[in-house]
Amino acid sequence: MDAPPPPPPQPPPESFPTAVSAAAHVADDPLTSPYASMNSYCHDLSTLQDLACRGAWRTIVDKVARSRSLSLLSKPHEHLIYLTFNLLSLVKLRRYSDAQQELRTLDDDLDSKQYLCESYPDHYPNHKSGSMVPFALRWLHAHLPFTLGDRQLALDRLYTLLHFIRDKKLSRNRDSTSEVSLSLWKKREQFVVNTIISHHLPEGVQGMFVFVEGGDKQK
């Protein structure tokens, strides 16, 4: 009777931790799977979405505070998402000074390297380069000065945001951008344009719509 074949060679023991760690990083990267659930992308995100849809702003503020105190947010993008919900809730509650304090915890330059996925390879090993800053956070960053009486700073930031949308999202890499994404960014562009107009109209600048819509297209 023939002897059974020898078992396949095993890797040396020291290689197991490396392999397990690598697999854990890949499986734990929430930005690599487009089919992941909302909660796998960010801790309890579905609850935040539901509370926001119901206008439960005080509950969101309490939930964000609790999640932070219990250290439930482990990744940089989760902190930004929770900060965005908290900031929006404070604005909705007209707690503008508190919202300003929350915003001051961020770098004023939202395009800073600290907000790029590639700055955190341990957290996002397989994710392509790009910003983690939600659009809502960019808009709130631009809008908040207006609520505090600094209309000019708000306008400056809104125009910067409009330039960001047109230059980085609508003008570049159109061939590699999906129609769904382009449509979304066009809607965001119009939203920012309308916000700019709303800030100008009280001053009687009726022609600003023409300038914003077509001024940057003129040669």
SULFENPE-V156068 format. One record per helix or strand of 3 or more residues. SS is the DSSP state (~ for helix, > for strand). FROM is the first residue (numbers start at 0). TO is the last residue. If there is no record, write none. Layout:
BEGIN
ss=SS from=FROM to=TO
ss=SS from=FROM to=TO
END
This chain:
BEGIN
ss=~ from=13 to=26
ss=~ from=37 to=40
ss=~ from=44 to=52
ss=~ from=56 to=68
ss=~ from=75 to=91
ss=~ from=95 to=102
ss=~ from=112 to=114
ss=~ from=116 to=118
ss=~ from=134 to=146
ss=~ from=150 to=169
ss=~ from=173 to=175
ss=~ from=178 to=200
ss=~ from=207 to=216
END
